[in-house]
């Protein structure tokens, strides 16, 4: 069974082929805190910034970390041209 195909955002349950199944439920806040515990504040800021854009809002946390690790945030004034 491909677990990644089974675990989707809106599913509350799934069926397995094994007799024993262990499920751990972790609260969202606790999960996020444990993942980002060692992360620098700057990297966390970049992830939050990317997550708020339409282009990156649906990406996985792993993808966001990868992108955020390789981008530089610059503040620009309204009307400035970016190339």
Steps between C-alpha positions, in 0.01 A plus 500: 500500500635843410450706815554830320203429270281415798582793727326802356408829664127434531502132597422408857559123471650238276504123469815289529577147394670414828336373817687745723512870433655762723371853462642802677300819506712811545344840546585739215662757730720237666604359163596842364687587820702177486586539130608863528658480845857512368422722202640849493261790535598632157421172326166477680418856386576408138276190519210702642553764230502241221195326643299823472549525122268334247793328325633320807199457733432136398858375519606240753696614807809324365478694173453826685808435715705419190392815318528722808854375560603625156327838472586842628229738616537859381264785576417713199313828471172514311569570131856366491580278201627148571678287243 
